[in-house]
Amino acid sequence: MMMLILLISGFIAFVSMHKHTLNMLLSLEFIMLSLVVGLTFLATNLEMESYFILYFLTFAACEGALGLSIIVAMIRSHGSDFFWSFNVLQC
C-alpha cells in the first residue's frame, strides 16, 4: 500500500512540474525509488532472488546520470532548463 502511495505521489509531482527539467528528473527518481521499495517488499515476501533489484538500481542510476548530463547540455546551449525557453524547431 505504501509503494502505491509513493508511486502516485511521484506521478502527480511529475505531471504538475512539467515546465522545469530538474524537478521532472527528481520526480522520476522518486518514482524509481518507490518501485525499488515495492520490488524489495515483493522479493522478501515471495522469497525471490534479489539480483533483479540490483539491476533495477543500476538502471535507475544510469537514468539519473543521463538526465543530469542532458540538463547540463541544455543549460550550456540555451541558458536555462525551462522548457519554454528554447524552441525545438530552431537549429
N, C-alpha and C positions, 0 to 999 in steps of 0.2 A: 504494500500500500504506500509506503514511504517513497519507493522508487517512482511510482506513478505520479505522486505529487511533485517530486523533484523534476520529472520529465515534463510535465505540463507547465510548471512554472518556467522551465528553460525555454519551452516553445513560445510561451507568452512573451518572455523577455526578447526572444529572437524576432518575433513579429513586431513588437512595439518599438524596438530600437533599430529599425532598418535603415536609417539615414547615416549612422555613424559606424564605420567599419570595425573599429576596435571593440565597441560594445557588442556587435554581432559576433565577433570572434570569441569574446568572453562568454557569451550565452551558448555558443556552440561547444565550448569546453565544459560548461556546466552540464549540458545535455550529455556529453560523453562521460562525465563523472557520474551522473545518475545512472547511466547504462552500465558502468563498471560496478557500481554498488549493487544494482539488480542482478548482474551476472554473478557477482560474488555470493550473494544470498542464494541464487539458484544453484550454483555449483556446490555450496556447502549442504544444501537441503537434499540434493539428488546424488550426492557423493560422486560428482564427476571430476574429471581431470581439470586442474586449474591452469593449464598451459594456455588455453584459449583466452583467458583473462589477460595474460602477459602479452599475447599477440595483439589483443584489442588495445591495451595501454600503449604498445609501441606505435600502432597506427594513430592513436589519439595524439601522441607526442609529435609524430611526423606532421599531422594535420595542423597542430599549433605552430610548429616551426615554419611550415609553408605559408600559413596565414600571416605570421609576423613578417616574413620576407615580402609578401605581396603588399602589406601595409607600408613597409619601408620604401619599396619601389614606387608606390603610389604617392607617397609624401615627397619623395625626391623629384618626381616628374610633374606633379600637379600642385604641390604646396600644402595640401591638407588631405585628410582621409574621409571627408564628407562626400557622399555620392553625388550631390547636386553641384559640386564644384568643378567637375570635369565633364566634357562632352564625349560620349562614346564614339560618335561618328567622326570626330576630328582626329587626324593622324598625328 
